[in-house]
Amino acid sequence: MLNRRRWIMIVLLVAVTVLIHARAIGFGFCVCDDQHQIVHNTTLNWHAAPGYFVKDVWNFKDPQYRNYYRPLFLVWLLVNFKALALHAAWWHVTSLLLHAAVVVQVYLLALRLLRNDWLAAVSAWLFAAHPAHVESVVWLSGVTEPLVAVFFLGSLLTYLRWRESGKTTALAACGALTLLALLCKEPALAGPVLIASYEWLFPRAENSAARLKGVAQAAWLPLAAVAVYFVLRVNAVRHVVAPSNPALPVLWSAPGLLLKFLGMLCWPSGLAFYHADRILTAPSLVGFWLPLAVLVALAGLVWRMGDRMIAFCALGLVLPLLPVLMGVLTFPHDDIVHDRYTYLSSIFLALLAGYVLGRLPLGNRTVLNRPAVVMLPLAPICLLAALTAVQVEWWQSGLSLFTRAVDVAPENIRARNLLANEYFKAGAVDRALSLYARTLELDPNKWETNFSAGVTLASVGQLAQAEALLRRSTEEDPTMALGFAQLADVLRAEGKNGEAQQVLQQGLLSADGQKEMLRERLGK
């Protein structure tokens, strides 16, 4: 029951959450995905909405993606577009309010699990202030994380209500919310497993047969939701997406990546839109064996402690990250780590922190004449809030966002190219070309670098150099129609019309998607 004191805490949580991120309300649409998914998305209309449930989220732009099935994310974009048009400030408000709603749900979940008002508040404050959430809150295309969390937490809360009341309607709501969460993003697959785990760890009857029966009763509707989801997903993603990364290197990379995500949650420094982590080519000591040993040691520690709530929170930390690790099979090589991937896991870190605080032998000890249990969390919460406010500033423009990314991951080619693109758009062509040149020294075979550098050189009339780089881009990735189109434009500017026609014909044969632009150029 929500008494007056709890309502006051909810109001404070919402107010402070909004205040920490409020600077973002003055930002525009980000250069990363927002322009494609919101500003230039021609499918944001009611007539197209049924198609969201039978197509990949990127189908409107390029059917070759066919890997991201998130129809409720598109519904969220549609509702916002119809209500707010392209007023970016209001889009930021709705995203921020959605995150605030998740903060309130974390508080409600902590109240049920920790059964202590102050410890529940500590968990909610830690979640609200955590800097790893900025990417999910300030980046409008990153709203998938709070969106999935609203339904994910709703399913856990209705499950707990069912445990207390035994009402079938509560369990039915749990199954429905599980399906809605899955239609937002894949990490919601952790929900049914967590429900089954909680039922096993905190059984209503201790004998094994009754335990298994309780697990089956609690999990069958959420698992049915998973089955429905997979039917819908297979129908939408009609062919198996070929992995772009071999399975063994991804497996070798998994322990290090998992430890990286957990480290980002526990020590949130070095956050940025891009990171330096790459897929391993072999199971090295530092990249594979050491992280694996640390993870095994942590798992052993949790097992040895024998504390059921700690075990549940540990599962909540890890399980939502497993779909991300699976996704690395198809992620670009230099784009495998993002802060937003930790959003659901951070819920359970906050719960764990509140629970551990309540277990500390503080007794009647005081700090500054206040109870120690009240004062101890204040400093880390304030520090996290300050770090969050600082990180929000990085998102005010593409230039500041990618400058930060290059500072954190100076050898990440994608980050360097995006920063150079921002210099180019800002009119700092010399800085852009200088950055492209240094990036080509790191990796001379990257399609994006050759293409972008070629386009930049063409814009300042250096056509011969532009031609050489654009030719290399078509050789490095002959599936990209843009490379052939830009190369043809440069050839025509050089008076090589015959060669331009040949390039366009070659592009039509090898490009995967966006062939219409090549046909248009052939018709000129």
Phi, psi and omega in degrees: 000139180265104177275182184300318181296321179290324176296321177298318179297321179296316179298317178297318180299314180296315183298314182289323177301314178296317182298317182299323184257005191300330181303331183294339182299334179274000181275162177264201175279131184290152179292337182272108174069325181304319181297320181283311189280339183242296189295317185249021181273107184282355181264008179277069176212157185296328181297326182275348188304317179302330180291341178301330186272356181234011181222161173293152185296335180261008186301328181297334184259314185202109182298348183291340182298291175044051180217346186245103181255100184219066187298324181289336172297316178294324176297318177301314179298318181297312181299316178296319181296317181291326183275326191240357185052226181249038175274096189302324182302318181288328174299318178295325178296313182295321178297318180293320178293325176297317177297320178298323177297322177295320177303316179297319179296323176299318178299315181295321178294318179296324177300319182287322186274320185268337177055042178207123186300315184290317180295324176296320178296319178301314179301314181294319179296319179298318178295316182298327187266354190291128183293337182295349182273349187302317181300325181282337185261317186274326177278114187297327177285347177272008182293350176305327184290304175296331179294312178294325182295324180301313180283323178300310178292325176300320179294320178294319181294319179289328174298314179296326177294321177297320178300324183279323187257333184075008182284130180297327181298325179293319179290323176297318177298323178299314179297317180296317180293327175299315179297317179297320178297318180296328179284356174265314182191154188296327181301347176296347175302339179291338186302303180301324179294320179293322177297314178297321180295317179296319180295327179283318183288326181237069186289153175276347173215141190277338182288151190299318181297316179293325178299310181298321178297319178297319178297315181297317179298320184284326192261348190293321179289315173302322178291326175297323176297321177298317180298315178299317180301314182293325175298314179296319183293315180298323177295323182281315179264088196285346175227155180291129180282121181293129179301135176272348179234137181298149185295318183296311176302324177295319178297318178296328182280338189302313180300318179294320179292318179298317178294326177299312181297316179296322177295322178298326179287317185279331181221080190282063173249160180070026177282144180193171181289331176232152180233170185274351186297138179227163179287133181290148174263346179203155181284086183281167180298308184284324185277331185237302189293317180294311176300322179297318179296319180295317180295319178296319179296319179295318178298319178296322179296315179298318179297316184293326180295327177066020180266121187293322180290321177297319178298319179296315179296323178297318176297319178296330176291320190269316189302317179294344180274343183296318175299328177296314180297323175295322181296338179301337176303329184244359180285150171301149189300327183254025184217051187252353181230130173221147180302322187295339181296344183267004189302305181294320180298326182295336176300317185279336170295318179296317178296319180297318180298316178296319181293314181297321178302319180291341180268349181293140181280067184274334180057230180259020181295150182235157173229119183056042178064020176238153179305135183300324181296335177275320187279326185303317182284346188297316183297309179297325179295316179295320179296315179298318179298320179294317178298322178296314180299322178293316183294327178304323182299330181297339185268007183291337178204161176298324181297314180289325181296314184278336172298316176299317181298318180290326175299318182283320183229075187297342180257008177281112186296319181298316180297318181295319180294319179294324176294317178298321177299321179293321175300317180299313181294331180278359179089001179270068186296319181299318178295321178297313182295323178297318180291320176299318182298316179292328179290322177296331176293325178289319181208096183286352187254009182283127182301311186302319182292312180299318181294308184295318178296322178296316178298319181295316178296321179297325182293336179254015173083007178271074192288322182296314178295322179297318179300316182299316181290320180291326175297317179297324180297321179289333177284322182288325178216088182287001178273349185268110182296327182302321181299315180293320181296314181292322178296319178297320179298318180294317180299319178294323177296333177273359180084014182260067186294322179297315178297322180299318179297318179297320179297318180295320177297319178297319179297321179298329181282327189248339185290149179246091182096165178055034182284343182299322180296328178289319179296321178299318180292326177294329182282349183283000000 
